[in-house]
Structure formats: structure tokens, C-alpha cells
Amino acid sequence: MAKSAKTAIKTKDQKAAAEAKNWTKVVRTVRSPKTGSYTFKESIVHKDKVKDFLKS
């Protein structure tokens, strides 16, 4: 199943597939001020703005 999806992306729209490689999923841990436990914030960010996302 993965092979067919992979080839479908390549054959249908190569430009969109190439553009999708510029995005990355970033997972950041955030400590709750109330309980002190950690939670995770997930976001999909452009690869050029990853450092800015992690700073904030």
C-alpha cells in the first residue's frame, strides 16, 4: 500500500511533492506552570522557520 501511495505522489504532481519536502513536523515540550508536568506541542513548520518556532 505504501508503494502505491508513494508512486502516486511522484506521478501525479511532482511539483507539489517537492514542495512538501520543505515542511517539517516539530515537537516541542512545554512545562505546565500549574502542575509542573510536561506536554507536547506539535506543529508543521516550514524548514526555514524551525529555529524561530523553537525559540518562542
Backbone as XML, in Angstrom:
<?xml version="1.0"?>
<chain id="A" units="angstrom">
  <residue number="1" name="MET">
    <atom name="N" x="0.824" y="-1.190" z="0.000"/>
    <atom name="CA" x="0.000" y="0.000" z="0.000"/>
    <atom name="C" x="0.870" y="1.256" z="0.000"/>
  </residue>
  <residue number="2" name="ALA">
    <atom name="N" x="1.936" y="1.237" z="0.737"/>
    <atom name="CA" x="2.807" y="2.403" z="0.799"/>
    <atom name="C" x="3.463" y="2.671" z="-0.547"/>
  </residue>
  <residue number="3" name="LYS">
    <atom name="N" x="3.787" y="1.608" z="-1.262"/>
    <atom name="CA" x="4.417" y="1.793" z="-2.560"/>
    <atom name="C" x="3.487" y="2.499" z="-3.532"/>
  </residue>
  <residue number="4" name="SER">
    <atom name="N" x="2.211" y="2.103" z="-3.536"/>
    <atom name="CA" x="1.281" y="2.724" z="-4.478"/>
    <atom name="C" x="1.055" y="4.192" z="-4.143"/>
  </residue>
  <residue number="5" name="ALA">
    <atom name="N" x="0.996" y="4.517" z="-2.852"/>
    <atom name="CA" x="0.831" y="5.913" z="-2.470"/>
    <atom name="C" x="2.071" y="6.717" z="-2.840"/>
  </residue>
  <residue number="6" name="LYS">
    <atom name="N" x="3.216" y="6.101" z="-2.647"/>
    <atom name="CA" x="4.472" y="6.779" z="-2.961"/>
    <atom name="C" x="4.585" y="7.061" z="-4.458"/>
  </residue>
  <residue number="7" name="THR">
    <atom name="N" x="4.228" y="6.097" z="-5.275"/>
    <atom name="CA" x="4.316" y="6.299" z="-6.717"/>
    <atom name="C" x="3.232" y="7.240" z="-7.205"/>
  </residue>
  <residue number="8" name="ALA">
    <atom name="N" x="2.087" y="7.261" z="-6.535"/>
    <atom name="CA" x="1.021" y="8.176" z="-6.942"/>
    <atom name="C" x="1.455" y="9.620" z="-6.752"/>
  </residue>
  <residue number="9" name="ILE">
    <atom name="N" x="2.179" y="9.876" z="-5.677"/>
    <atom name="CA" x="2.665" y="11.236" z="-5.442"/>
    <atom name="C" x="3.663" y="11.629" z="-6.527"/>
  </residue>
  <residue number="10" name="LYS">
    <atom name="N" x="4.530" y="10.724" z="-6.900"/>
    <atom name="CA" x="5.548" y="11.036" z="-7.898"/>
    <atom name="C" x="4.938" y="11.255" z="-9.276"/>
  </residue>
  <residue number="11" name="THR">
    <atom name="N" x="3.950" y="10.482" z="-9.632"/>
    <atom name="CA" x="3.429" y="10.567" z="-10.983"/>
    <atom name="C" x="2.387" y="11.666" z="-11.146"/>
  </residue>
  <residue number="12" name="LYS">
    <atom name="N" x="1.607" y="11.938" z="-10.102"/>
    <atom name="CA" x="0.531" y="12.923" z="-10.256"/>
    <atom name="C" x="1.046" y="14.359" z="-10.266"/>
  </residue>
  <residue number="13" name="ASP">
    <atom name="N" x="1.741" y="14.728" z="-9.207"/>
    <atom name="CA" x="2.154" y="16.118" z="-9.107"/>
    <atom name="C" x="3.537" y="16.206" z="-8.452"/>
  </residue>
  <residue number="14" name="GLN">
    <atom name="N" x="4.552" y="16.202" z="-9.274"/>
    <atom name="CA" x="5.918" y="16.213" z="-8.755"/>
    <atom name="C" x="6.252" y="17.539" z="-8.091"/>
  </residue>
  <residue number="15" name="LYS">
    <atom name="N" x="5.682" y="18.609" z="-8.583"/>
    <atom name="CA" x="5.955" y="19.925" z="-8.003"/>
    <atom name="C" x="5.413" y="20.008" z="-6.581"/>
  </residue>
  <residue number="16" name="ALA">
    <atom name="N" x="4.217" y="19.492" z="-6.354"/>
    <atom name="CA" x="3.629" y="19.500" z="-5.015"/>
    <atom name="C" x="4.413" y="18.593" z="-4.075"/>
  </residue>
  <residue number="17" name="ALA">
    <atom name="N" x="4.886" y="17.467" z="-4.569"/>
    <atom name="CA" x="5.680" y="16.559" z="-3.748"/>
    <atom name="C" x="7.009" y="17.210" z="-3.358"/>
  </residue>
  <residue number="18" name="ALA">
    <atom name="N" x="7.614" y="17.935" z="-4.272"/>
    <atom name="CA" x="8.866" y="18.617" z="-3.971"/>
    <atom name="C" x="8.644" y="19.737" z="-2.963"/>
  </residue>
  <residue number="19" name="GLU">
    <atom name="N" x="7.526" y="20.426" z="-3.060"/>
    <atom name="CA" x="7.207" y="21.497" z="-2.124"/>
    <atom name="C" x="6.923" y="20.941" z="-0.729"/>
  </residue>
  <residue number="20" name="ALA">
    <atom name="N" x="6.351" y="19.765" z="-0.654"/>
    <atom name="CA" x="6.030" y="19.156" z="0.638"/>
    <atom name="C" x="7.289" y="18.820" z="1.424"/>
  </residue>
  <residue number="21" name="LYS">
    <atom name="N" x="8.392" y="18.620" z="0.749"/>
    <atom name="CA" x="9.641" y="18.311" z="1.437"/>
    <atom name="C" x="10.209" y="19.524" z="2.170"/>
  </residue>
  <residue number="22" name="ASN">
    <atom name="N" x="9.679" y="20.701" z="1.919"/>
    <atom name="CA" x="10.149" y="21.910" z="2.588"/>
    <atom name="C" x="9.493" y="22.099" z="3.949"/>
  </residue>
  <residue number="23" name="TRP">
    <atom name="N" x="8.558" y="21.266" z="4.324"/>
    <atom name="CA" x="7.846" y="21.371" z="5.589"/>
    <atom name="C" x="8.292" y="20.243" z="6.510"/>
  </residue>
  <residue number="24" name="THR">
    <atom name="N" x="8.324" y="20.523" z="7.804"/>
    <atom name="CA" x="8.735" y="19.520" z="8.774"/>
    <atom name="C" x="7.843" y="19.586" z="10.009"/>
  </residue>
  <residue number="25" name="LYS">
    <atom name="N" x="7.698" y="18.464" z="10.669"/>
    <atom name="CA" x="6.901" y="18.401" z="11.893"/>
    <atom name="C" x="7.832" y="18.646" z="13.065"/>
  </residue>
  <residue number="26" name="VAL">
    <atom name="N" x="7.470" y="19.603" z="13.921"/>
    <atom name="CA" x="8.285" y="19.967" z="15.068"/>
    <atom name="C" x="7.494" y="19.641" z="16.331"/>
  </residue>
  <residue number="27" name="VAL">
    <atom name="N" x="8.142" y="18.942" z="17.250"/>
    <atom name="CA" x="7.522" y="18.609" z="18.528"/>
    <atom name="C" x="8.322" y="19.307" z="19.612"/>
  </residue>
  <residue number="28" name="ARG">
    <atom name="N" x="7.630" y="20.109" z="20.413"/>
    <atom name="CA" x="8.293" y="20.879" z="21.463"/>
    <atom name="C" x="7.662" y="20.525" z="22.802"/>
  </residue>
  <residue number="29" name="THR">
    <atom name="N" x="8.486" y="20.345" z="23.836"/>
    <atom name="CA" x="7.953" y="20.082" z="25.163"/>
    <atom name="C" x="7.706" y="21.409" z="25.864"/>
  </residue>
  <residue number="30" name="VAL">
    <atom name="N" x="6.575" y="21.485" z="26.537"/>
    <atom name="CA" x="6.199" y="22.696" z="27.257"/>
    <atom name="C" x="5.825" y="22.273" z="28.675"/>
  </residue>
  <residue number="31" name="ARG">
    <atom name="N" x="6.384" y="22.940" z="29.648"/>
    <atom name="CA" x="6.087" y="22.619" z="31.042"/>
    <atom name="C" x="4.899" y="23.439" z="31.524"/>
  </residue>
  <residue number="32" name="SER">
    <atom name="N" x="3.948" y="22.769" z="32.117"/>
    <atom name="CA" x="2.755" y="23.424" z="32.633"/>
    <atom name="C" x="3.092" y="24.164" z="33.928"/>
  </residue>
  <residue number="33" name="PRO">
    <atom name="N" x="2.781" y="25.459" z="34.026"/>
    <atom name="CA" x="3.097" y="26.193" z="35.253"/>
    <atom name="C" x="2.218" y="25.756" z="36.433"/>
  </residue>
  <residue number="34" name="LYS">
    <atom name="N" x="1.065" y="25.227" z="36.135"/>
    <atom name="CA" x="0.130" y="24.821" z="37.183"/>
    <atom name="C" x="0.533" y="23.509" z="37.849"/>
  </residue>
  <residue number="35" name="THR">
    <atom name="N" x="0.764" y="22.476" z="37.043"/>
    <atom name="CA" x="1.041" y="21.150" z="37.587"/>
    <atom name="C" x="2.513" y="20.771" z="37.538"/>
  </residue>
  <residue number="36" name="GLY">
    <atom name="N" x="3.276" y="21.414" z="36.698"/>
    <atom name="CA" x="4.689" y="21.084" z="36.564"/>
    <atom name="C" x="4.953" y="19.922" z="35.622"/>
  </residue>
  <residue number="37" name="SER">
    <atom name="N" x="3.900" y="19.366" z="35.038"/>
    <atom name="CA" x="4.085" y="18.251" z="34.109"/>
    <atom name="C" x="4.382" y="18.791" z="32.715"/>
  </residue>
  <residue number="38" name="TYR">
    <atom name="N" x="4.925" y="17.926" z="31.897"/>
    <atom name="CA" x="5.272" y="18.310" z="30.540"/>
    <atom name="C" x="4.167" y="17.915" z="29.575"/>
  </residue>
  <residue number="39" name="THR">
    <atom name="N" x="3.930" y="18.765" z="28.596"/>
    <atom name="CA" x="3.031" y="18.452" z="27.494"/>
    <atom name="C" x="3.803" y="18.676" z="26.206"/>
  </residue>
  <residue number="40" name="PHE">
    <atom name="N" x="3.268" y="18.164" z="25.139"/>
    <atom name="CA" x="3.940" y="18.278" z="23.855"/>
    <atom name="C" x="3.105" y="19.117" z="22.900"/>
  </residue>
  <residue number="41" name="LYS">
    <atom name="N" x="3.743" y="20.066" z="22.257"/>
    <atom name="CA" x="3.104" y="20.891" z="21.237"/>
    <atom name="C" x="3.671" y="20.473" z="19.892"/>
  </residue>
  <residue number="42" name="GLU">
    <atom name="N" x="2.786" y="20.043" z="19.006"/>
    <atom name="CA" x="3.205" y="19.623" z="17.674"/>
    <atom name="C" x="2.741" y="20.648" z="16.655"/>
  </residue>
  <residue number="43" name="SER">
    <atom name="N" x="3.589" y="20.906" z="15.694"/>
    <atom name="CA" x="3.245" y="21.845" z="14.650"/>
    <atom name="C" x="4.015" y="21.496" z="13.385"/>
  </residue>
  <residue number="44" name="ILE">
    <atom name="N" x="3.425" y="21.818" z="12.256"/>
    <atom name="CA" x="4.104" y="21.642" z="10.979"/>
    <atom name="C" x="4.563" y="23.020" z="10.520"/>
  </residue>
  <residue number="45" name="VAL">
    <atom name="N" x="5.885" y="23.136" z="10.368"/>
    <atom name="CA" x="6.512" y="24.435" z="10.133"/>
    <atom name="C" x="7.395" y="24.330" z="8.898"/>
  </residue>
  <residue number="46" name="HIS">
    <atom name="N" x="7.531" y="25.426" z="8.180"/>
    <atom name="CA" x="8.444" y="25.474" z="7.044"/>
    <atom name="C" x="9.862" y="25.299" z="7.573"/>
  </residue>
  <residue number="47" name="LYS">
    <atom name="N" x="10.694" y="24.600" z="6.812"/>
    <atom name="CA" x="12.033" y="24.245" z="7.304"/>
    <atom name="C" x="12.913" y="25.459" z="7.601"/>
  </residue>
  <residue number="48" name="ASP">
    <atom name="N" x="12.619" y="26.589" z="7.005"/>
    <atom name="CA" x="13.414" y="27.784" z="7.266"/>
    <atom name="C" x="13.036" y="28.459" z="8.581"/>
  </residue>
  <residue number="49" name="LYS">
    <atom name="N" x="11.884" y="28.127" z="9.144"/>
    <atom name="CA" x="11.390" y="28.808" z="10.346"/>
    <atom name="C" x="11.379" y="27.905" z="11.576"/>
  </residue>
  <residue number="50" name="VAL">
    <atom name="N" x="12.082" y="26.790" z="11.528"/>
    <atom name="CA" x="12.100" y="25.863" z="12.657"/>
    <atom name="C" x="12.753" y="26.483" z="13.871"/>
  </residue>
  <residue number="51" name="LYS">
    <atom name="N" x="13.886" y="27.141" z="13.696"/>
    <atom name="CA" x="14.592" y="27.744" z="14.834"/>
    <atom name="C" x="13.769" y="28.839" z="15.487"/>
  </residue>
  <residue number="52" name="ASP">
    <atom name="N" x="13.051" y="29.622" z="14.683"/>
    <atom name="CA" x="12.193" y="30.668" z="15.244"/>
    <atom name="C" x="11.055" y="30.065" z="16.046"/>
  </residue>
  <residue number="53" name="PHE">
    <atom name="N" x="10.519" y="28.940" z="15.572"/>
    <atom name="CA" x="9.436" y="28.277" z="16.299"/>
    <atom name="C" x="9.925" y="27.746" z="17.645"/>
  </residue>
  <residue number="54" name="LEU">
    <atom name="N" x="11.127" y="27.189" z="17.656"/>
    <atom name="CA" x="11.646" y="26.627" z="18.907"/>
    <atom name="C" x="12.057" y="27.715" z="19.897"/>
  </residue>
  <residue number="55" name="LYS">
    <atom name="N" x="12.415" y="28.891" z="19.424"/>
    <atom name="CA" x="12.772" y="29.987" z="20.317"/>
    <atom name="C" x="11.558" y="30.536" z="21.057"/>
  </residue>
  <residue number="56" name="SER">
    <atom name="N" x="10.425" y="30.578" z="20.395"/>
    <atom name="CA" x="9.242" y="31.170" z="21.017"/>
    <atom name="C" x="8.558" y="30.223" z="21.970"/>
  </residue>
</chain>
